[in-house]
């Protein structure tokens, strides 16, 4: 089974209907994730399924701000994404949410971040983050917003076609920026981002029509989000 081609498509809608805030108890949030584990619902009683046969999204783990582990809560598929990777994803989204330049410069590979900042016509990481934050506000949220949950919906790895992952192009750009770098791991993660505005909580994926794609790269022994 190619687990990467499955997505936990029901997770987002259930979270939107029932998630009041990230500050809810772990017990309540675990129950919400469980509502979207469709394997048991579809296969009937008495059928044993190994974890390897379960679709992506069947074994989700949550990290909570109230536990001090992340700045934005994240629900991730623990079979294929590590806790360290989930924290990095949360840090990256948090940097955009709070326009935190210092956090972004720790989370994203600096030569690549500098390239992106320049490519967008910005003069600094602070200016770039302000522009990206405001772009989400003006184009999608329609109001000042606060991101409070991240949901990993799909994962793509190096054994998939480059037309899906885009790893070749990203590798080429990274090596152009830093010719001597050593890239030892690549993942592409598709996430939904839930944000809160004055009149409720909404899904960025539903607003934009697609999940947000974030790259997890290990470069020179250090993990980054690109």
C-alpha positions in Angstrom: 0.0 0.0 0.0 1.3 3.5 -0.9 0.2 5.3 2.2 1.2 8.7 0.8 -1.6 8.7 -1.7 -4.3 8.6 1.1 -5.4 11.7 2.9 -7.3 12.1 6.2 -10.0 13.9 4.2 -12.6 13.8 7.0 -10.3 15.2 9.6 -10.6 18.9 8.6 -14.4 19.0 8.5 -14.8 17.3 11.9 -12.2 19.6 13.5 -14.0 22.7 12.1 -17.4 21.6 13.4 -16.2 20.6 16.9 -12.9 22.4 17.7 -13.7 25.3 20.1 -10.1 26.1 20.8 -6.7 24.6 21.1 -7.0 24.9 24.9 -9.5 22.0 25.0 -8.4 18.9 26.9 -6.3 16.2 25.2 -9.1 13.7 25.8 -11.6 15.8 23.8 -9.2 16.4 21.0 -8.3 12.7 20.8 -11.9 11.8 20.4 -12.3 14.2 17.5 -9.3 12.6 15.7 -10.9 9.2 16.4 -14.1 10.3 14.6 -12.1 10.4 11.4 -10.3 7.1 11.6 -12.4 5.4 8.9 -10.7 2.0 8.9 -12.7 0.6 11.7 -16.0 2.0 10.3 -15.5 0.5 6.9 -14.1 -2.9 7.6 -16.6 -4.3 10.1 -16.1 -6.0 13.4 -13.6 -8.8 13.9 -11.3 -7.7 11.1 -7.7 -7.0 12.2 -5.7 -4.5 10.2 -2.0 -3.9 10.7 -0.8 -0.3 11.0 1.0 -0.7 7.6 -2.3 -1.3 6.0 -4.1 1.7 7.5 -4.5 4.8 5.4 -2.7 8.0 6.2 -4.4 9.7 9.1 -5.4 6.5 11.0 -2.9 7.1 13.8 -2.8 10.8 14.6 -1.0 12.4 17.5 -1.6 15.9 18.8 0.9 18.4 20.3 -0.7 21.2 22.4 0.4 24.7 23.3 -0.9 24.2 26.8 1.8 21.5 27.3 4.5 23.9 26.2 5.6 21.7 23.3 4.5 23.9 20.4 3.4 27.5 19.7 0.5 26.3 17.5 -1.2 23.0 18.1 -0.5 20.4 15.5 -2.1 17.0 14.7 0.3 14.7 12.8 0.5 11.2 11.5 3.0 9.6 13.9 3.9 6.7 11.7 5.5 8.9 9.1 6.2 12.2 10.7 8.3 12.5 13.8 7.6 14.7 16.8 10.7 16.8 16.0 9.3 17.3 12.4 5.9 18.2 13.8 7.4 20.8 16.1 9.4 22.3 13.2 6.2 22.6 11.1 4.4 24.3 14.0 7.4 26.7 14.4 7.3 27.7 10.7 3.5 28.4 10.7 3.9 30.2 14.0 6.5 32.5 12.6 4.1 33.6 9.9 1.2 33.9 12.3 3.1 36.1 14.8 5.5 37.7 12.2 8.4 36.3 14.3 11.6 36.9 12.2 13.9 35.3 14.7 11.9 32.1 14.8 11.6 32.0 11.0 15.4 32.4 10.7 15.9 29.4 13.0 13.3 27.3 11.2 14.0 27.9 7.5 17.4 27.4 5.9 18.8 30.9 5.9 20.3 31.1 2.4 17.0 29.9 1.0 15.0 32.3 3.2 17.1 35.2 2.0 16.5 34.2 -1.6 12.7 34.0 -1.0 12.7 37.4 0.8 14.5 39.0 -2.1 12.4 37.2 -4.7 9.3 38.7 -3.1 10.9 42.1 -3.3 11.2 42.5 0.5 14.2 43.9 2.3 14.2 41.8 5.4 12.6 38.7 7.0 10.4 41.0 9.1 9.1 42.8 6.0 8.5 39.4 4.2 6.6 37.9 7.2 4.5 41.0 7.5 3.6 40.9 3.8 2.8 37.1 3.9 0.7 37.6 7.1 -1.2 40.5 5.6 -1.7 38.6 2.3 -3.6 35.8 4.2 -5.6 38.4 6.1 -6.6 40.4 3.0 -7.1 37.5 0.5 -8.6 34.8 2.6 -9.3 35.6 6.3 -10.9 39.0 5.6 -10.0 40.2 9.1 -7.2 40.0 11.6 -6.7 36.3 12.4 -4.9 33.9 14.7 -3.8 30.5 13.6 -4.5 27.9 16.3 -4.4 24.5 14.7 -2.4 22.6 12.0 -3.5 19.3 10.5 -1.2 17.1 8.4 -3.2 15.7 5.6 -0.7 14.0 3.3 3.0 13.1 2.9 5.2 12.7 -0.2 8.7 11.2 -0.1 11.6 10.7 -2.4 10.3 7.5 -4.0 7.5 9.5 -5.7 7.7 11.1 -9.1 9.3 14.6 -9.2 6.2 15.9 -10.9 4.4 15.4 -7.5 7.2 16.4 -5.2 9.3 19.0 -7.0 12.3 17.9 -5.1 14.7 18.2 -8.1 13.9 21.8 -8.6 14.2 22.7 -4.9 17.5 20.7 -4.6 18.9 22.6 -7.6 18.0 26.0 -6.1 19.5 25.0 -2.7 22.7 23.8 -4.3 22.9 27.0 -6.4 22.7 29.0 -3.1 25.0 26.7 -1.2 27.1 24.5 -3.5 28.7 22.4 -0.7 25.5 21.5 1.2 24.6 17.9 2.0 20.9 17.1 1.7 20.2 13.8 3.5 16.4 13.7 3.8 13.4 15.2 2.0 9.7 15.2 2.7 6.8 17.2 1.3 3.9 17.6 3.8 0.5 18.9 2.9 -1.2 20.7 5.8 -4.5 22.4 6.5 -4.3 25.5 8.7 -7.2 26.5 10.9 -7.4 30.1 11.9 -9.7 32.1 14.1 -11.3 35.4 13.3 -14.0 37.4 15.2 -16.9 35.4 13.7 -15.5 31.8 14.1 -12.8 29.4 13.0 -12.1 28.5 9.4 -9.9 26.2 7.2 -7.3 27.9 5.0 -7.4 24.9 2.7 -11.1 25.4 2.1 -10.6 29.1 1.5 -7.7 28.6 -1.0 -8.9 25.3 -2.5 -5.8 23.3 -1.6 -3.6 22.3 1.3 -0.5 24.3 2.2 2.7 22.5 1.0 5.7 22.6 3.3 9.0 20.9 2.7 11.0 19.2 5.5 14.7 19.0 4.5 17.6 17.8 6.5 20.6 19.9 5.4 24.1 19.4 6.8 22.6 17.4 9.7 20.0 20.1 10.6 16.3 19.9 9.9 14.6 22.9 8.2 11.1 23.8 6.8 11.2 25.3 3.4 
